[in-house]
Amino acid sequence: MSRVGWVDCSSGVSGDMLLGALSDLGALPDLADLAAALDSLGVTIETSRTSRGGLSAVSVVVGAAAEQPHRRLVDIRRIVEAVGVPDEVKARALSVFGRLAAAEAAVHGTTSDDVEFHEVGAVDSIVDVLASCLGFHSLELNEVIVSPIALGGGTVHTAHGELPVPTPAALALLGDTSLRGSGGGAVELATPTGIAVLAEWATGCGAMPLLAVHHVGTGAGSRDLPDRPNVVRLVVGEAADDEAAEEWVVVEANVDDLDPRLWPGVLAALMDAGAADAWLTPILMKKGRPAHTVSALTSTSLLGAVQGAMFTHTSTIGLRWNHVGKHALDRQTITVEVQGQAIRVKVAFAEGKPVSATPEFDDIAAAANALRVPTKHMLEAAVAGVRNALHGPGS
């Protein structure tokens, strides 16, 4: 069984909303200790139960001295490294600030080291990042799946003046991640701090996976919204490790204008993005144009990453997908020795009995090359060797 967290960002996300959800789960019992460790910065942390849109939620409010200096990444690093939290939490927190610095640098045309943190460098954001990382660390999740993030609209006042929403930094943070954003609303719904924390911890983006739900934490935003509860929900549960517990989709696109020499790389990129399989089908499109349908089988938890790979590595401007059923036999990989060469073999089992065994062709080719024999002869010898290994000589 796998311990999975699903973050519902249909109303956006911010650092304090994440803290509220984690606190509601009991993942942050040491907030007072964290405030004490940051006492030199004048930190206060208040936690209370409130309501947003009729939903009970936990509100976390971080206070600090009114006068705070602008800080660079080196200043943030010094503060984080001095706090008494596990080393992994420090590393994660510094990675979050690295993401924020890189996004700000890209937006303002400077370097990460030269970025001056204004809103982000304020003490409340340092607490948000440190405490969020501490909470996710304590939950010991195998996967963190994040729903598409509602970003909002309108404008927001910043140290750089009025900026459009989604802000440039928020959009920059979504790049090179599996996270996906959506608009909607007339206010800022997602802050750079909240997005950066999720980008650090997320293993995938999508709808709630199949879970046996154990706990739900609900964190409150700072305002009431007219059209939705202003909350983040963090659902924690167990998902079976086997593939049958996943929801599966086939993602497809018809492509008629890609250099055919690129297709092997496209299929490799889809597999690297998490697809369970990827393939091409020759087709004939309108006006008699020859083309290919590129298809990928993926779990819903990795749908965003596979879609991103398909858009990045092909020329398509649109995709379609269908939910499908999938049943896979239990399998394991064994290694057999054939004529002194190690050959990996994938063995499939039904009701505990081996029903098929397939030698790894790359190993066959490498062995044939090493022994200077035809590949087909090496394949025959490997199949015989596998049969003997599984069923005994003469089988």
Summary of the structure (lengths in Angstrom):
residues: 395
radius of gyration: 25.7
end to end distance: 36.9
largest distance: 83.4
contacts: 1306
relative contact order: 0.13
helix: 38%
strand: 31%
